[in-house]
Amino acid sequence: FWGEAGSGAGLALFGLPVAIGALGFTGAGITAGSIAAKMMSAAAIANGGGVAAGSTVAVLQSIGVLGWLCPVLGPSAGSLDAPGTSRLV
């Protein structure tokens, strides 16, 4: 039983950031022409030109930047931002 639960947690911990990166939310920012870019555009239009902190796009970009650390560290992960990166949340 625990082996199955552990493998599921491992898949969520590492698989989810990989899937989010495939959508275009990456450590280098949102990939041009990707699903993430379309989501960001729609969010910015709906929000009067900017992406709101805490929005779906902002959270997904944070996971894209931090990768597997985001689900582990949660909100405290902001202190791990690399120099020269910008956070959306």
Secondary structure, 3 states (H helix, E strand, C coil): CHHHHHHHHHHHHHHHHHHHHHHCEECCEECCCCHHHHHHHHHHHHCCCCCCCCCHHHHHHHHHHHCCHHHHHHHHHHHHCCCCCCCCC
